[in-house]
Amino acid sequence: MGYILILPTLEVLVISDCKKLDLTVEELELERKEGGSLRKLAIGGVPKLESLPKWILLGSTKTLQYLVIRLLENILTLPTWFQHLTSLQSLQISFCPKLLVLPEGMQHLTALKRLIIQGCPKLSKRCIEEIGEDWTKIAHVPYFYCDNR
C-alpha cells in the first residue's frame, strides 16, 4: 500500500511530463493535514491521469490560488470537490481534449479572476459566451479567454 504525506509547508508544486506516474492508485493513504500552504499547482503530461487526485483538496482548499491543468489527454471531468477551492484566483486548462464539462459549483469560486481554456474542443463549446451550457458557471470571471472566441 502506498502512502502520501501532505507536506504542510509546500507552496509550489509542478508535476510535468511524468509518463509512467500513476496518481490514481486507490490504495494510497492520505494523511490529512489542516493548514496546508500549497498556493500554486501545475499538473500536466501525466497520461494515466483520468481525474485530479484528491490530495489537491487536502489542506489546500483555502490556500490554492493558481492551478494549471495541461496535456492531460485522458481527463474527462473535473471533480465535484473543485468548488471548495475558495481561494482559487487563476485557472488554466489547456490541451485536455477529452474534458467534457466544468464541475457544478464553479459559480461559487468568487475569488476566481482569470480563466483560460484552450485546446479543449468539447469543453470550449460548452463555454461559449451567453449560450454555452457551462456559461452560467463562469460568467462571473472578469478575465475569460477561450480559443472558441
C-alpha positions in Angstrom: 0.0 0.0 0.0 1.3 3.4 -0.9 1.4 6.4 1.5 1.5 10.1 0.7 2.3 12.6 3.4 0.8 16.0 2.6 3.7 18.4 3.1 2.2 21.3 5.1 4.8 23.9 4.1 4.9 23.2 0.4 3.8 26.3 -1.6 4.5 25.4 -5.2 4.3 22.0 -6.9 4.9 21.2 -10.6 4.2 17.7 -11.9 5.1 17.6 -15.6 5.9 15.0 -18.3 5.7 12.0 -16.0 4.6 9.4 -18.5 4.7 6.5 -16.0 3.4 8.3 -12.9 0.2 6.9 -11.6 -1.6 9.3 -9.2 -4.9 7.4 -9.5 -4.0 4.4 -7.3 -7.0 3.9 -5.0 -4.9 2.2 -2.2 -3.0 5.4 -1.4 -3.4 6.5 2.1 -3.5 10.3 2.6 -2.6 11.8 5.8 -5.0 14.7 6.3 -3.3 17.9 7.5 -5.2 21.1 8.0 -3.5 24.4 7.3 -1.6 23.4 4.2 0.2 26.1 2.3 0.0 24.9 -1.3 -0.6 28.1 -3.4 0.4 27.1 -6.9 0.0 23.8 -8.7 0.8 22.9 -12.3 0.0 19.4 -13.4 0.4 18.1 -16.9 1.8 15.4 -19.2 0.6 12.6 -17.0 -1.2 10.3 -19.5 -2.5 7.8 -16.8 -4.4 10.6 -15.0 -8.2 10.4 -15.6 -9.2 12.8 -12.8 -7.5 15.2 -10.5 -6.2 13.4 -7.4 -7.9 14.1 -4.1 -4.8 15.2 -2.3 -5.0 18.5 -4.1 -8.0 19.3 -1.9 -6.5 18.0 1.4 -5.2 21.1 3.3 -5.3 23.3 0.3 -8.9 24.5 0.0 -8.2 27.8 1.5 -4.7 28.4 0.1 -4.6 27.2 -3.6 -4.6 30.3 -5.7 -3.2 29.2 -9.1 -3.9 26.0 -10.9 -2.7 24.9 -14.3 -4.0 21.7 -15.8 -2.5 20.9 -19.2 -1.8 18.0 -21.5 -3.9 15.6 -19.6 -5.2 13.6 -22.6 -7.4 11.2 -20.6 -9.1 13.5 -18.1 -12.9 13.5 -18.7 -14.2 15.7 -15.9 -13.0 17.9 -13.0 -14.0 16.5 -9.6 -17.1 17.7 -7.6 -14.8 18.9 -4.8 -13.4 21.5 -7.1 -16.0 24.0 -5.9 -14.3 24.0 -2.4 -11.1 25.7 -3.8 -12.4 29.0 -2.5 -9.0 30.9 -2.8 -8.5 30.0 -6.5 -7.7 33.1 -8.4 -6.4 31.7 -11.7 -7.3 28.6 -13.6 -5.8 27.5 -16.9 -7.0 24.4 -18.6 -5.1 23.5 -21.8 -4.9 20.6 -24.2 -7.2 18.3 -22.4 -9.2 17.0 -25.5 -11.5 14.7 -23.6 -12.5 17.1 -20.9 -16.3 17.4 -21.3 -17.7 19.7 -18.7 -16.9 22.1 -15.9 -17.9 20.9 -12.5 -21.0 22.1 -10.7 -20.3 24.8 -8.2 -17.8 26.8 -10.4 -20.0 29.8 -9.8 -19.1 29.6 -6.1 -15.4 30.3 -6.9 -15.8 34.0 -6.3 -12.1 34.6 -5.9 -11.6 33.3 -9.5 -10.4 36.3 -11.6 -8.7 34.6 -14.5 -9.8 31.6 -16.5 -8.1 30.3 -19.7 -9.4 27.3 -21.7 -7.6 26.3 -24.8 -7.1 23.1 -26.8 -10.2 21.5 -25.2 -12.7 21.4 -28.1 -15.5 19.7 -26.2 -15.3 22.0 -23.2 -14.8 25.1 -25.3 -18.2 24.5 -26.9 -19.9 24.5 -23.5 -18.2 27.8 -22.5 -19.5 29.9 -25.4 -20.5 33.3 -24.0 -24.2 33.6 -23.2 -25.2 30.3 -25.0 -22.9 27.6 -23.8 -24.2 25.0 -21.3 -21.4 25.9 -18.8 -21.5 29.7 -19.3 -23.5 30.4 -16.2 -20.8 28.6 -14.1 -18.1 31.0 -15.3 -19.9 34.3 -16.2 -18.7 35.9 -13.0 -15.0 35.6 -14.0 -13.6 39.0 -15.0 -10.9 37.7 -17.4 -12.0 34.8 -19.5 -10.2 33.5 -22.6 -11.4 30.6 -24.6 -10.0 29.6 -28.0 -13.5 29.3 -29.4 -14.0 33.1 -29.2 
